[in-house]
Amino acid sequence: MTQQIPREKFTVVGGNHAATDQLAEKSVSFWKEVRLRFGHNKLAIIGIIILAIVALMAIFVPIFSPYTYSQQLGVYNGPPSAKNWFGTDDLGRDVFTRVWFGARISLFIGITAAVIDLIIGVLWGSISGLIGGRVDDIMMRIADVLTAVPYLLVVIILLVVLKPGLVPIIIALSITGWVNMARIVRGEVLSIKNQEYVLAARTLGASTGHIISKHLIPNALGAILVTMTLTIPSAIFTEAFLSFLGLGVPQPMASWGTMASDGNNAIDTAPWRLIFPAILISITIFAFNAVGDGLRDALDPKLRK
């Protein structure tokens, strides 16, 4: 008859039960860990809250405001009051309404320019890095030529040729803005393309498009998100700078840049016309940069690999 061995005989003597339990816990996915890291960044969370408030105000205030962005109220350069919270401008228009309508224009310009940079830059960098060789050399030399020309000079020349307007501004901002994204994506692809899973996909006959969309872009997503987040405030600031040169969106449309440019001419008599759009430009750029830095810190362990 077989003798049964007592259960106690299998107990690990002196074992670290806490460490054993920790090893037995379910592993945390990379993106969950990124969310946890990002959530502990107070500055990034503040940035998210600011951007949410600005976006909601831009969407809803112009809808519910008693005034339109071009309506003339007959009170010229009126100071902030209970009726006009941000005062009025030299044409008697409500600055509060125009500021939040301008938020739509400025955010649209910044986000659209960043999306265009994203699409062109990701495709250009992915193809260049994946194919390599002579194709990579030619594609990156083209990028070098575009980088050698001062960015603002290209934008200004294009706007002079195309005439200022919403679409021309976006085109001008995107004409060379994608180069930085392309370089970053190419660098990520060069570090990924020789991984075993990419080589296996190529061996199995996967197309270049399949490899880029299924393997390269998802693994470079961290760097892409950080770059895009930091591209938006750059586009918003550039549009504001162009407006100071008289190359902003045409009247009676308003962006933060055109409002700040108009307000600068009345800084001595009606400073509120400059103060309010300038504050919103500043806090929005701060918020985007804070979110971008938060993403970069949260993704840092991935980016160092």
matplotlib code that plots the C-alpha trace (Angstrom):
import matplotlib.pyplot as plt

x = [0.0, 1.4, 2.1, 0.7, 3.2, 2.0, 1.3, 3.6, 6.6, 6.1, 6.1, 9.0, 11.0, 12.2, 10.6, 9.7, 5.9, 5.4, 7.8, 6.1, 2.6, 3.9, 5.3, 1.9, 0.0, -1.3, 1.3, 0.5, 0.3, 2.6, -0.2, -1.8, 1.6, 1.8, -1.6, -0.6, 2.6, 0.7, -1.9, 0.8, 2.0, 0.1, 1.2, 0.0, -3.4, -3.7, -2.9, -5.6, -8.2, -7.2, -7.5, -10.9, -12.2, -10.9, -12.4, -15.8, -15.9, -15.0, -17.8, -20.6, -20.0, -20.5, -23.7, -25.3, -23.8, -26.4, -24.0, -22.4, -18.6, -19.2, -22.2, -21.5, -23.1, -22.4, -20.1, -16.6, -13.6, -15.8, -14.1, -15.1, -18.5, -21.5, -22.9, -19.6, -17.3, -14.2, -15.2, -15.7, -13.3, -12.9, -15.9, -18.1, -18.0, -18.1, -14.6, -15.8, -17.7, -14.9, -12.3, -14.1, -15.0, -11.3, -10.5, -12.3, -10.2, -6.8, -7.4, -8.6, -5.5, -3.2, -4.9, -5.4, -1.7, -0.6, -2.7, -1.3, 2.2, 1.3, 0.1, 2.9, 5.6, 4.6, 4.3, 7.6, 9.6, 8.2, 8.9, 12.3, 13.4, 11.9, 13.2, 16.5, 19.4, 19.2, 15.6, 16.3, 19.2, 17.1, 14.1, 16.2, 18.2, 14.8, 14.0, 17.4, 16.8, 13.4, 15.0, 17.8, 15.2, 14.0, 10.6, 9.0, 10.4, 8.8, 5.4, 5.5, 6.4, 3.6, 1.1, 2.1, 1.7, -1.6, -3.1, -4.0, -6.9, -7.7, -6.8, -3.6, -2.4, -2.8, -1.1, 1.8, 2.2, 2.2, 4.5, 7.7, 6.2, 6.1, 9.9, 10.5, 7.8, 9.4, 12.8, 11.5, 9.4, 12.4, 14.6, 12.0, 11.6, 15.3, 15.4, 12.4, 12.7, 15.3, 13.2, 12.3, 8.6, 9.2, 11.7, 9.2, 6.5, 8.8, 9.8, 6.1, 5.6, 3.8, 3.6, 5.4, 2.0, 1.1, 4.4, 4.2, 0.6, 0.6, 4.1, 6.1, 3.6, 2.0, 5.5, 6.5, 3.1, 4.6, 7.1, 4.4, 1.9, 4.5, 5.6, 2.1, 1.1, 4.0, 3.3, -0.1, 1.0, 3.8, 1.3, -1.0, 2.0, 3.1, -0.4, -0.4, 3.0, 1.8, -1.2, 1.1, 2.6, -0.9, -1.0, -3.7, -7.3, -9.2, -11.8, -14.4, -13.2, -11.1, -8.4, -6.4, -3.6, -5.6, -7.3, -3.9, -2.6, -5.5, -5.3, -1.6, -2.5, -4.8, -2.6, -2.7, -6.4, -8.0, -5.5, -8.2, -8.3, -4.7, -4.8, -7.5, -6.4, -2.8, -3.7, -5.6, -2.7, -0.3, -2.3, -3.3, 0.4, 1.3, -1.4, -0.3, 3.3, 2.5, 0.6, 3.4, 6.0, 3.7, 3.4, 7.2, 7.9, 5.2, 6.7, 10.3, 11.0, 9.7, 11.6, 14.9, 14.7]
y = [0.0, 3.3, 5.7, 9.3, 12.1, 14.8, 18.2, 20.0, 18.3, 20.5, 23.8, 26.1, 26.8, 30.4, 31.4, 35.0, 34.7, 38.3, 38.1, 34.9, 36.5, 39.5, 37.3, 35.6, 38.8, 39.5, 41.5, 45.1, 45.9, 48.5, 51.0, 50.5, 51.3, 54.4, 55.6, 55.1, 57.0, 59.8, 59.9, 60.6, 63.7, 66.5, 69.1, 66.9, 66.4, 70.1, 70.5, 68.0, 69.9, 73.2, 71.9, 70.3, 73.6, 75.6, 73.1, 73.1, 76.9, 77.1, 74.7, 76.0, 79.7, 81.0, 78.9, 80.4, 83.9, 86.6, 88.2, 87.0, 87.3, 90.1, 91.9, 95.6, 96.7, 100.5, 100.6, 101.2, 100.0, 99.5, 98.1, 94.8, 95.0, 92.8, 93.0, 92.5, 90.5, 91.0, 94.5, 95.5, 96.3, 99.3, 98.2, 97.6, 93.8, 91.7, 90.5, 87.6, 86.1, 86.7, 85.2, 81.9, 81.9, 82.6, 79.5, 77.4, 78.9, 78.7, 75.1, 74.1, 75.5, 73.9, 70.4, 70.2, 71.2, 68.6, 65.9, 66.7, 66.6, 63.3, 61.7, 62.8, 62.4, 58.9, 57.7, 59.3, 58.2, 54.7, 54.1, 55.6, 53.7, 50.3, 50.2, 51.8, 51.9, 54.3, 55.1, 56.1, 58.3, 60.1, 60.6, 62.0, 64.3, 65.8, 66.3, 67.9, 70.4, 71.4, 71.7, 73.9, 76.6, 78.6, 77.4, 80.8, 82.2, 79.4, 80.0, 83.7, 83.4, 80.9, 83.1, 86.1, 83.9, 82.2, 85.2, 85.0, 82.7, 79.6, 77.0, 78.8, 79.1, 75.4, 74.5, 76.9, 75.5, 71.9, 72.3, 71.6, 71.0, 67.2, 66.8, 66.6, 63.9, 62.0, 62.1, 60.8, 58.0, 57.0, 56.7, 54.6, 52.3, 51.8, 50.5, 48.3, 46.8, 44.2, 42.8, 39.1, 39.7, 42.2, 39.8, 37.0, 39.0, 39.8, 36.2, 35.2, 37.6, 40.5, 43.6, 46.8, 48.5, 45.6, 45.7, 49.5, 49.5, 46.3, 46.3, 49.6, 52.3, 50.6, 50.2, 53.8, 55.2, 56.6, 58.9, 59.8, 60.9, 63.0, 64.7, 65.4, 66.8, 69.3, 70.2, 71.7, 74.5, 75.3, 75.8, 77.9, 80.2, 80.4, 81.4, 84.1, 85.4, 85.4, 87.5, 90.1, 90.4, 90.8, 87.3, 85.9, 84.9, 87.7, 89.9, 89.5, 86.1, 86.0, 83.8, 84.5, 85.7, 88.3, 89.5, 89.9, 91.7, 94.1, 94.5, 95.4, 98.5, 99.6, 98.6, 102.1, 102.8, 99.3, 96.8, 94.2, 93.6, 92.2, 90.7, 88.2, 86.5, 86.6, 84.8, 82.1, 81.6, 81.3, 78.9, 76.7, 76.4, 75.7, 73.0, 71.2, 71.3, 69.9, 67.1, 66.4, 66.4, 64.1, 61.7, 61.7, 61.0, 58.2, 56.6, 57.1, 53.5, 52.5, 55.2, 54.2, 50.6]
z = [0.0, -1.1, 1.8, 1.3, 1.8, 4.1, 2.4, 4.9, 3.3, 0.2, 2.1, 1.1, 4.2, 4.5, 1.2, 0.4, 0.2, -0.6, -3.6, -4.7, -4.6, -6.5, -9.3, -9.4, -10.0, -13.4, -15.4, -16.3, -20.1, -21.5, -22.3, -18.9, -17.3, -19.5, -18.4, -14.7, -15.2, -17.1, -14.3, -11.7, -13.6, -12.0, -14.6, -17.5, -15.8, -15.4, -19.1, -20.0, -17.8, -19.4, -22.9, -22.1, -20.7, -23.8, -26.2, -24.4, -24.3, -28.0, -28.9, -26.7, -26.0, -29.6, -29.8, -26.7, -26.8, -27.5, -30.0, -33.2, -33.8, -36.4, -34.7, -34.0, -30.7, -31.0, -28.0, -29.3, -27.3, -24.2, -21.1, -19.6, -18.0, -16.9, -20.5, -22.3, -20.0, -22.1, -23.4, -27.0, -29.9, -32.1, -34.2, -31.2, -31.4, -28.3, -27.5, -25.3, -28.2, -30.7, -28.4, -28.2, -31.9, -32.4, -30.3, -32.9, -35.7, -33.8, -32.6, -36.1, -37.7, -35.1, -35.1, -38.9, -39.6, -37.1, -38.6, -42.1, -40.7, -39.1, -42.2, -44.5, -41.9, -40.9, -44.4, -45.5, -42.5, -42.5, -46.2, -46.0, -42.9, -44.0, -47.6, -46.8, -49.2, -52.2, -51.6, -48.0, -49.2, -51.8, -49.5, -46.6, -49.0, -50.0, -46.3, -45.8, -48.6, -47.1, -43.6, -44.9, -46.0, -43.0, -42.0, -41.4, -44.7, -46.6, -44.8, -45.4, -49.1, -49.6, -47.9, -50.1, -53.2, -52.1, -50.2, -46.5, -45.6, -43.5, -46.1, -47.4, -43.8, -43.1, -46.4, -45.6, -42.1, -43.5, -46.5, -44.5, -41.0, -41.7, -41.9, -38.2, -37.9, -40.8, -39.2, -35.8, -37.4, -39.6, -36.5, -34.8, -37.9, -38.2, -34.6, -35.1, -38.7, -37.8, -34.9, -35.3, -35.8, -38.6, -40.3, -39.9, -41.6, -44.5, -44.8, -45.0, -47.9, -46.1, -48.2, -47.3, -46.5, -44.2, -42.3, -41.9, -40.6, -38.5, -37.1, -37.5, -36.8, -33.7, -32.1, -33.0, -31.7, -28.5, -30.3, -32.9, -30.2, -28.4, -31.6, -32.7, -29.3, -29.4, -33.1, -32.3, -30.0, -32.5, -35.3, -33.0, -32.1, -35.8, -36.9, -34.2, -35.4, -39.0, -37.9, -36.5, -40.0, -41.5, -42.9, -40.7, -41.5, -43.2, -41.5, -40.1, -39.1, -36.0, -34.6, -31.4, -33.6, -35.5, -32.3, -30.6, -33.6, -33.6, -29.8, -30.0, -32.0, -29.1, -26.2, -24.7, -25.0, -24.8, -23.4, -22.8, -26.6, -26.4, -22.9, -23.3, -26.6, -25.4, -22.1, -24.0, -26.5, -23.6, -21.4, -24.4, -25.6, -21.9, -21.7, -24.9, -23.9, -20.5, -22.0, -24.5, -21.7, -19.7, -22.5, -23.1, -19.5, -19.4, -22.5, -21.5, -20.7, -24.1, -25.9, -24.3, -25.7]

ax = plt.figure().add_subplot(projection="3d")
ax.plot(x, y, z, "-o")
ax.set_aspect("equal")
plt.show()
